[in-house]
Every structure is written in structure tokens, then in C-alpha cells.
Amino acid sequence: MHVDDFIDNEYQRHNYARFFFMLHRLSAALYYDFKPWIDQYKLFCDYGDQRYRVTGCSRLGDIWLSTNFKADAGYDLRVDLEECSNWGETP
């Protein structure tokens, strides 16, 4: 599933994750203008048998996962978000 479809079609489900992805899908100009406020929101999920920090998403529709829970950028994996579960604000 493309991240934009997740944002638009998961009504009343995964609201926090949808909000996080919506912020990370802003245009670059808006994202960097609002970055001081966006940075307060953290997203975590389970992928396979491990917990990851979600650091962003791409226009191609995949999401970025990091094993480093303190990482604000960068990723270890780029995956389809349908392969993830247990979305949340905490590790």
C-alpha cells in the first residue's frame, strides 16, 4: 500500500500513524518550515519480530525504519507499510 493511500483510506484506524505520515508527506518547503514542531512526534512499529522507529516515508510510498530509537533521520530498512503493525508513539 502506498503511504498516501494509508493516510487517505484508514479512517478511524491508526490515526496517530496517519498524522505522522501526513506531516512527513508535506512539501519540502513546508516540512522544513514546520520541522521544529514536527520533530516532537515519534512513531514506532513492529516489522517482523522487531520494534523499529519510523523516521519517514517516500513519495514512492514506502516507509523508513531504524533500529536506533533516537534517530531522527536515516533508516536501516525501507518497507511497505502493510508489513508493519502495532503502530504507536512509544517503543
Secondary structure, 3 states (H helix, E strand, C coil): CCHHHHHHHCCCCCHHHHHHHHHHCCCHHHHHHHHHHHCCCCEEEEECCEEEEEEEECCCCCEEEECCCCCCCCCCEEECHHHEEEEECCC
